[in-house]
Amino acid sequence: MEQLVQTISLAIIPVLFAITLHEAAHGYVARHFGDMTAYQQGRISLNPMRHIDPVGTVLVPLVTLLVGGILFGWAKPVPVNFSALRRPKQDMLWVAIAGPASNLVMALGWGLLYKLAWLMPDSYFAEPLMGMAEWGIKINVILMLLNLLPLPPLDGGRVAVSLLPHRQAWQLSKIEPYGMFILIFMAVTPVLGWILLPLVRLTYQLLSVLLGI
């Protein structure tokens, strides 16, 4: 129990930042391209309470922490009316990619904080900051890669729909009502781990080389 409390205390701030900026980025880019839905509903916000889903943001991640494996969860999706975008099919790409891009930026930011703490080993804050930064990198890398899977309604599915020819895009979009069930099935079986773990390791290696950590 003590280990779980320590883990939660280190992970809570990175988790809140990761989901809040991810969702706000979608809404901000959607507004930029003409869709005011998220703005009008107050979802372009850095207030985590506007994005937290009690099940996906709290319960499911806690369960995955307890049982081990891939850290899994979700936030309340920012509402996007793709038909309100100036060029719906093309602009969908940028709205979708904004979330994972924000996670990449945050992973780099946490990596820099880790390096800063590592360079000050005698500081009182060095060890907890390194622990928090490790979680920040981990959460943002997993969230980025998870959302880039080409499965609607994930961001990667939106990107694929945007890039594919109209016929193939329409066929892929028909999966969307079942996408979350498919993802949950993958998460409770080894399939999601088989897909994500090699990508997570590769991303960690790239970040390590880039940041020199």
Secondary structure, DSSP 8 states (H G I E B T S, - for coil): -HHHHHHHHHHHHHHHHHHHHHHHHHHHHHHHTT--HHHHTT-S-S-GGGT--IIIIIIHHHHHHHH-SS-----------GGGSSSHHHHHHHHHHHHHHHHHHHHHHHHHHHHHHHT-TTSTTHHHHHHHHHHHHHHHHHHHHHHTSS-TTSHHHHHHHHHS-HHHHHHHHTTHHHHHHHHHHHHHSTHHHHHHHHHHHHHHHHHHHHHT-
